[in-house]
Amino acid sequence: MPLTRKIPCTVQTIIKHSDDVFTLVLEPEKSLPRFRPGQFLHLAIDDYDPSGFWPESRVFSIASSSNHSTSLIISYSVKGTFTARMANELFEGARVWVKLPYGEFIIQSGEDVVLLAGGTGITAFTAFIESLDADHPDETRLFYGARNESLLLYEGMISSVAGSTPAFSTHYYLEELTAPRNDGGQIYFPGRLSIDGIIRHLSHPEGYSYYLSGPPEMLNVFSHQLVDCGIEKCRVRIDAWE
Amino acid sequence: MDELRRAVLDAVDKYYSEKYSGRKFDPLVDRVHYAGRVFDQEELVNLVDSSLDFYLTANRYAEEFEFLFADYLGTDDALLVNSGSSANLVALTALTSDKLGEKRLKPGDEVITTAAGFPTTLAPILQNNLVPVFVDVNLGDYTANPDQLLNAIGPKTRAIMMAHTLGVPFDLNTVMRLVKEHDLWLVEDNCDALGSRYNGQLTGTFGHLASHSFYPAHHITMGEGGCVVTRDETLGRIARSIRDWGRDCYCAGGENNTCGKRFSQQFGTLPYGYDHKYVYSHIGYNLKVTDMQAAIGVAQLKKLPSFIEKRKQNFSALTKILAPYEEHLILPKATPNSDPAWFAFPITVRDTAGFTRNEITEFLEANRIETRNLFSGNLLRHPAFMNIERRVVGDLKNTDLITNNTFFIGVYPGIEEAHLEWINEVFQRFMTGEGR
C-alpha cells in the first residue's frame, strides 16, 4: 500500500442506471495519489474535520484509472443504510471526502486470467481493462453478469477494448434475458453467472487464475465451487471486504 | 470558530514579523553558523495551525508532506520518521524482513560502507547483526573510492549502504554496476544530499531505499525528522511496519479497518480473525513523527528549490574566496557526473600547510565562524566501534587523514553576502599569519 491521501471531492456527475444503481464522477480538490487498477477508496458523506476522526465511510473500487488525474469514478448499488444515504443525499455539486488508495486486488501479469464480475463488481476490473492494449500477452476472459443490459456498466468501454485486444474476450450474462441474443457478434447469455457455465467456455480451466468481484454471496459460493472444480485455491482471488 | 482560528494565525504571522524578520548580520557580534533554520511566517503559522488541530500524532500535514516529498523525488512511497538516523535504521532493517524470502539480509551478511561519516549510517548494520566492510574515501569529495568498492565484494556481500557525504553523490555508475552484477541491495543515506543529482537524476532515487534527515542542519528542517523513500511497494510496507511497532496493519493512527479485512485474516498460529491492528509481522520500533513536525516540513519543502540554489551559490562564492589558499588546503570538489546540493564546504589542511586543522578551526571559531569536523572522522577509532566485527579493504589512509586534517564551514541558505565577506576577511588574516 503506497501513499494514501484524504481528499475532498465535488460530485461532478451522477449517472442513475436504475432506481438502485448509480455511478458517481468525483472531481478531487487535490492531486490524486498514484493507484493501481483494482484498488479501492473510502468515501465519506459527512464532512471530515482533520482535528477529529475520519467519519463513517464505505469502500468502493475505483473504476477509473490513475491516468485520469482530474476525476475519480465509482459505481454502487444501494445495499444498506450508507448507500441509501448516498442515493438520497448526494447531488451534483455536493462535497464528499475520499481517502485512497487501498487494497491488493491487483491482477498479476504473466498469467492467463478469468475475471468474474457480478453487477457493480465490474468496477474492480474496469481500470485494468482500460489499460489493455493490442499487444497484451496474457489471455484475459471476462465473465460479467447483470440484471439487464442497462446495468452492464462500462459495456461500451469494455467492448471497445475487446475489439482491439486479441487476448481479451467478453462473455455477458443477463438475468432478465430468456434466450441467447447475438448483437453484432456480441453474444448475451441468459440467466445468472454460474461456475458451470463459465467452465464450459474454458478449454483448460486449470490454466487460469480467477479474480472474483461482486456481492459477498457470489464470492463465497463461486470461490468454493472453483476449488471444487479442481482449481488451486491460491489461483482464486476475491475482492472481499467485511 | 474558523474566524477565531484565522485571528490566531494572523497574530502568529505578525509575531514572526516582529520577532524574527529583518535581522542584520553584525560580524563583531554574530556567529557565522555552519547551519541553521531558515524560515518565515509560513513555518510558524503551519506549526500553530497543526497544534490547534491538537491531533498530535501524524495526520493531515504528515500525509501532505509524504505526498509532496515523494512527488519531488519521483518515488512511489515516502514515510516520515522521527530522524534521519531512524530513517537509516528503518531502511536497512526493512531488508532483513522475512517477507523478502531468500533475498533478505541475514546475520553475518556483509554490507559495504565507509568509516568516514556519521555513526548512524554504520549503526544499523551492526544493530542488525550484519558485518560492515569498510572502504576508504577520496579526499576532496569524501565519498567511497570506486576502485576499493570493486575490491570490496566478497562471497558474503549482500548490500551497500553509504552516504552521499556532505551532499556529494558517490560514484553511482560504479555502485549501480555492482548492485546489478552482484544482485546487491542499495541503501542511499541521502540525509546530507537532498536535491543533489547524479547524471541528472536526484540522489535518493537510485537505491532500493533511501534515507533523509530534517534536523535543523539539513537542507530542510522539522526540528527532528526524517524520511524513508522507496519505489518498491513491498519494501515500503515493510518499512512502515518497522516504523510502527512492527505491526502488520497499515492503518494510520486513529483509523480502523481501512483494508476491510480487520477481522477476517489468518496470521501465524493466532486464532482466525484476530484483530489485524494487533498482529505483528516484524520486531519493530515506534519512530513516527508528530503532525506539528510535518507541518513545519510542508512549509520548508516549498522553499527547497531556493534553498538548494542558495547552497550552490554560497559554495561557489566560498570556492572563489579560498582558491588562493589551495597550496595549503584541499578544497571540495564534486564527483564526476554529479551536481551536489552542498551540505557544507569541507576543507582538508594539507600536511605541508605549516599549520594544523585545529589551529585554523580555533582561529575561525575565535572569530565567530563555526566549524565542524567531518563528523566522526574514522569511526573505527571511536570507543563504540573499535571492537566491532568488520572487514576492512586497504588501510583507510584517507579516512585517517580526514580524522586529523578535515573540517567544514557552512553554505546553508542563512549565509548571505555579509557573512561571506567576513569569512573572506578572517581567512585572509589567518593565511597572512595572524593567530599562528
Contacts between the chains, C-beta under 8 A, distances in Angstrom:
chain1	res1	chain2	res2	distance
A	1	B	233	7.4
A	1	B	236	7.7
A	1	B	237	6.0
A	1	B	250	5.2
A	1	B	259	8.0
A	2	B	76	5.0
A	2	B	77	4.7
A	2	B	233	5.9
A	2	B	236	6.0
A	3	B	63	7.9
A	3	B	66	5.6
A	3	B	67	5.6
A	3	B	70	5.9
A	3	B	76	7.5
A	3	B	77	5.9
A	3	B	78	6.7
A	4	B	63	7.2
A	4	B	252	7.4
A	4	B	258	7.6
A	5	B	63	5.9
A	5	B	67	5.7
A	6	B	60	7.0
A	6	B	63	6.6
A	31	B	67	7.5
A	31	B	71	7.7
A	33	B	67	6.3
A	34	B	76	6.5
A	40	B	260	7.7
A	42	B	258	6.7
A	50	B	53	5.5
A	50	B	55	6.7
A	50	B	59	6.0
A	50	B	60	4.3
A	51	B	52	7.4
A	51	B	53	4.1
A	51	B	54	6.2
A	51	B	55	5.9
A	53	B	254	5.6
A	53	B	255	7.7
A	54	B	254	7.7
A	54	B	255	5.9
A	59	B	260	5.4
A	99	B	258	7.5
A	102	B	258	5.4
A	102	B	259	6.1
A	102	B	260	7.6
A	103	B	259	7.3
A	103	B	260	7.7
A	240	B	260	7.6
A	240	B	261	7.5
A	240	B	264	7.7
A	241	B	260	3.1
A	241	B	261	6.9
A	242	B	257	6.9
A	242	B	260	5.6
A	242	B	261	6.4
A	242	B	262	6.6
A	242	B	263	6.2
A	242	B	264	5.7
